[in-house]
Amino acid sequence: MPKFCANLSMLYGEVDFLARFQAATEDGFQGVEYLFPYDYGIDELADRLEKNGLTQVLHNLPAGDWGAGERGIAVLPDRVGEFQDGVGRAIEYAAALGCKQVNCLAGISPQGVDSDTVRETLVANLGFAAEKLAGAGIRLLVEAINTRDIPGFYVCGTQQTLDLIDATGSENIAVQYDIYHMQIMEGDLAPTIEANLDRIAHLQLADNPGRHEPGTGEINYPFLFEYIDRIGYQGWIGCEYKPRATTREGLGWLKPYL
């Protein structure tokens, strides 16, 4: 049966961030993920994980000025130094928190830069990050995101993600496959997951439309969970959705799987 982790950047928004660790444990989650740990002290986060018996499953590399609308800097030729510094910071946090996977948000394609330069920048940055993370025993992930929610996001399809990974020549990069984003961009969820099972190291979910919990939209999640289990997926599934009401009120879908 799939293992589900709570995305604390999306779930339990009704309570303070540091209180979300306990809330996740109370609701039966054994792992957590979230966008970024960098606003909090390492010791503070480690203490919350330990006290609540939680696994830190995933967080992202630093992604620029999130509040200003940046969604990653790996595609920006003039921010390579900042990207590389961010890799070091991510390793510091991940190593201390026991987090074995870190995701790279590529970012929005920059205006006025030719497409070859953008791709070369991203491939070089991914290769750099993968090598540095490998030295710390951490795997790099790359995620495709739909261009309806984030117009201009550079990595927006499964095959494109695989091609970028292949271009780095690194064996320390895998796919973070977000079911919600890929339902919007390409559909064909079950066959795509099965065809790339050996390259997908993490799944995330939300229903569509609305990006709410499973059961609120068009995706047949009971079928998909059974299918994923049957084909032998061994990783975590991150619950990265916007609860339609409160998080706890909307967890009925999860009870059969805990």
N, C-alpha and C positions, 0 to 999 in steps of 0.2 A: 504494500500500500504506500502511496506517495507520502513524503514527509513535508509538512507545511510549516513555514516560518512566517512570523508577523512582520510586515514592513511598518516600522514605527514612525516613519515619516508620513504615512497615510492613515494608519489605524490609530485609534485611541486619541484622536485630536481633541477630545473633550477634557483631557487631563494634561498636566505638565509632562514634557518629554521624558524626564527621568523617572516619572511615575509609570510610564508606559511599560517598562520592563516587568514590573510586578503584575500589571493588568494582563499582559500577554501570558505570563505563567499561570495566573488564575484561570484563564480561559483554555488552558491545555496546550499552548504552544511550547515547543522545546527549543526553538531557535528564533532569532530575530535578524532582521536586516534593516538598513535605513540608508538614506542618501549619503550623509556625511557625518563623521564623528568629530570633526575638527573644532567645533565650538565648545567642546567639553574636554575636561582633563582625562588623560588616559586612565589614571587611577580611579577616577569617579565612575567611568564606564565599566572598567574591569570589576569594580565592586558590585555594580548593579547586575552584571552577568553572573557573577559568582553567587551572590545572595539568592538569585532567582533560578539558579541551575540552568541557565540558558547558554546555547551555543551562538556565538557571533558568526553568522553565515556569510555575510557579504556587506561591503560598503563600496562607495565609489572613490576613484581618484579625485582630488580637487578639480573643480570644474569651472573655475573663474568666478565672476561676480554673479551669483545666482539671483540675487535680489534685483539686479539690473537687467536680467533676462538672458544672461549667458548660460549656455547649456553644455559646456565643455570647451576646451581650448586645444584639443589635440590636432585640429585641422588648421590652426592658425600659425602661419609661418613666422610671424613676429613675436610669438609667445613660447617658443621652444624652450628657452631657459626656464621660464615659469613652469612649464609642463614637467620638465625634468626635476625641478625642485619639489614639485607636488608628488612625484613618484616616491621620493625619499620620505616625505611626510606620511604618505599612505603606508609605506612599509613600517615606519615607526609605530603607527597605530595598530595596523593589522597584526604585526608580530606580538605586540603586547596583549592584544585582545584574543589571540588564538584564532584569528580570522584567516582562512586558507584561500580565499578568493576575493579579488578586488576587480571591480568593473570600471571600464573606461567609457565615459560618455564623449563621443567624438566631437560634438559641437555643431553649430550652424555654419554652413558654408560661407566663407567671407566674401564680401563684395569686392570686385576689382582684382581678384586673384585668379589666374587661369587654373583650369580643372586639374591639369597635370601636377602643378605645384601643390595644390591642396592634397591630392592623393599621395604624393611623395612625402609630404610633411606628416600626414597621418601614419603612413606605413613606417616611416622612420621612428616616429614617436612610440608606436605600438611595439616595434622591435626593441627599442631602448627599455621601455617599461617591462616587457616580458623578461628580458635578461636580468634586470635588477631584481624583479620580484622572484624569479627562479632562485636567485642566490639566497633568498630568505625563505624558500619553501612555500611560496605563495603563487597561485595561478592567476593570470590576467584573463579577464572576460571582456568581450565586446558585444554591445547591444545595439540592435536596430530599433529605431523609434519611428512611429508614424508621423507623416508630414502634415497631417491635419491638426494635431495638437501642437506640434512644434514645426511650423513652416520653415523649410530650408534645412532641416536637420540632415546632415550629410549621409549617415548610414541608415538606410531605410528599408532594407530587404535582406532576406536570408542569404541568397546567393552572393550578394555584394559583401556581406559580412564574411562569408567563407573565403571569397577571393582576396579580401584585404588580409585576412589571417595568413593565407597561403603566401601572399607576397612578402610577408616578413621573414619567412623561412623558419619561424620559431615553433617549437613543439610545446611551448608553455602558454599558449593562447587558446581559449575555447569560446564557444558561443553562449551568451546569455539570451535565451529565447523568451521573449515576452509575448504570451498568447494574445493579449489584448491588442498590442501594437500590430502584430502580424495578422490578426483577423481583419484589421482595417486595411492593411497594405496588400495582402495577398491571399488570405484565406487558406484553404487546404491544410488545415492545422495538423490533423493526425498523420497523414502521409509525410508531411514535411518533417515533423518531429521524428518519425520512425526512420526516414531516409538519412537523417543527420544525427541519429542517437549517439553515435560514438564521438560527436564533436560538440554536443550540447552538455554543458556542465551545470547549468542552472536554468530553471523555468520561473516565470512570474505570471501572475494572472490578474484579470479583472474582466467583467462582462462588458459587452458592447450592445447598444450605445449606453453612454453615461459613465462608464468606468466605475460601476458599482460592483457589489459582491456577486458571486456566481448565483444564477437563478433569477437575475433581474433583467436579463437581455437575451440575445439570440444564440449564445454559445451553449452547446449541450455539454455542460461540464461533467455530469455523471458518466456519460459515455467516454469523455476524454480522460477522466481520471482512471477509469477501468482500462482503457486502451494503453495509457502510459504505463500503468502497472504491469499489464500483460506483456508489453514489449521489453520490459526490464529496466526502465529508467531508475537509477539509483540515487539521484541527487535530490536537492530540496526544491520545493515550489514556494516562491515568495508571494504572499498575499498583498499585492500592491494595488489596492483599490480604494475608492472614496466611499465609505459607508453611506448608504442612502439615509439612514437615521443615525443612531449611535452605533459604535462598533459592536458592542455586546448584543444589541437588539438584532443585528444582522448576521450573527454567527451560526444560525440554524443550519445553513448549508454544510458547515464544517463538522458538525457533531458525529456523523457516521464514519468520519475518517480519523478521528482522534482515539 
